[in-house]
Amino acid sequence: MQHFHFHRSEQETLFKISPSSGDGDAVTVSLGGEWRMGSGSGHPATLFDPKHPIGDVRSITFSQDGLAFWDSSLVSFLKRTRDEAHEKNIAIDISQLPLGIQKLLALSGSAGKTDAEMPVYKKHSSILLALGFSSLRWTHTFEDTLEFIGELMKSFGRFFRGKAHFRMVDLLQILRDCSANSVPIVTLISFLFGIILAFIGAAQLKMFGAEIYVADLVGIAMAREMGPMMTAIILAGRCGAAFAAQIGTMTVNEEVDALKTTGISPMDFLVLPRIFSLAVMTPLLSLYAIFMGILGGAIIAQLMLGISFLQFVTEAKMILTPMQFGLGLIKSFIYGILIAYAGCLHGIHCGKSAQSVGVATTSAVVVGIITVVMAAAVTTYIYNVLGV
Amino acid sequence: MNEAATILQTTSAANTPGESREVHIRVRDLTMAYDGLVIQHDLNFDIYRGEVFIVMGSSGCGKSTLLRHCIGLIRPAAGSIFYEKMDFWGSTEKERQQMMRRFGILYQSGALWSSMTLSENIATVLERYTRLSKSEIKDIAYLKLSLVGLSGFEEFYPSDISGGMRKRAGLARAMALDPEILFFDEPSAGLDPISSRNLDDLILEIKESMGTTIVVVTHELPSIFAIGDNSVFLDANTKTMIGYGSPKELLENPPQPIIREFLTRGEQ
């Protein structure tokens, strides 16, 4: 065994390895210099580095020789060295080191103990294993969803039998939050959307001298598709997220557990009022959005195409039958239920931490918007098949 | 029943000499698991009517999980919980709901419904289960709040009061229906020593004045010795109960050294 010096710089030696006197299988490691975190990349991670010629030894004794400063970087080095020595059946003696280091190493746990006694959850290194766990998670999510839908059906059953328990004041408050408080944003978005539609239509229809049909384009698009869709997306962001956050926080605070153990179904008490609120308010807000969109279109038609407001309304009235509004409102009714369902589902199945409330809220919005768009596609196809 | 449980039952027989005492809650061969991971197994103990029963053990050993099994929030992986002679998890949903009506639960955080005032929290429970008039419900809600020293706070929202007051309001709600059994999940958690002591006194007063069976999940030593008539010690390493008896007797004759260590904060 030759003497070995580990230098961080020419002036500073961090440790020296030398054979212990009288024992060929033992080495002494003298620690020195400054072991300071953040002082560059000079610290070794462990003594058992191929670069350090330790050789086959049975014991290592640590001592200090000019150890000017130490912090967690040295403790980390010693801990890793100790743990690896334990695996290699090499005895470690740290009794000559400062008492503080000895105590910190003792606190960090003796080598081998943690692994033996504590369950270790390793990351899934195998792709197949990861795939399996992922499939199990999806199965759980699917089961949760089915369970939620089943419970919701039972809750509707109780409601129609007059046995559902919820507070009217809560329902009114949710109705207000979903309606009056959403009006400004619905106004802005749908008005601007009407303007955008009219712009696109005007540019194209002008080429054919069919400017007047801008009214038809804006009217039909807003009434059948875009009015309900834009309202639904706004409500998914406002109300769906709020539902998930409210119910998720109640789950974290054990309020949902308290409802269950009091014999009050969280489905009745929390979910039903929210589903009713959005089932009622989404069509009403959609109707409002449709008119705001048409108003935006009419303004652009007048400014860009010289079509008067009266001409625009007369043309729009010819195409916009009550049926067109009805089809849009049926869609918005479905959207409302889907948004409330997504918000409540993720709120009820929220975990027990602040982070899980955030995840539940995000999921509620994402799932809400995705289901709304899917429902839009399905209903549009059905309308097409039915010829309406 | 496993060997440990048989030994423990022998130990507990000495601790529960009153043959005439009526068993209120009986836990038999209970195994609790999450996603196939066993939390505790082969739990066997009796809780007698009118006693304060402590569920103790180190953090993460499954104390609160045991409570959640007892109050109907988690179904056991195996075993039974009997209330008098009724098998709680072997009953129908309707029967279970009827049994749950006899419980009152004080959750760790109080778990008051945040959208309601304190009196509304209590009134909601009364409205669910009684046919009292609105004024009678209000009177009882005010009475329950006065019993826990919260007169004058009836129309406050949970967010407007302190943590200790929320705990007491939670207790008032738990007592709304004059339950036969009260469950407390870490009642002293987050409370200062004086508030904690006051809550212990309140628990003893409830027991003495109403004869309520009280189950307390805690690891607060002063509370354990101040209020506990009987107790079970859950061990996180062996994942089963390793002690059953009154806290004082467990301290004097611990079946396992870890119990003495726990009950003396490792100082002896």
Interface residues (C-beta under 8 A of the other chain):
Chain A: E117 H165 R167 D170 Q173 T249 M250 N253 E254 E255 D257 A258 L259 K260 T261 T262 G263 I264
Chain B: R68 I71 G72 L73 Q97 M100 R101 F103 I105 Y107 Q108 S109 A111 L112 W113 S114 S115 T124 V125 R128 Y129 R173 N237
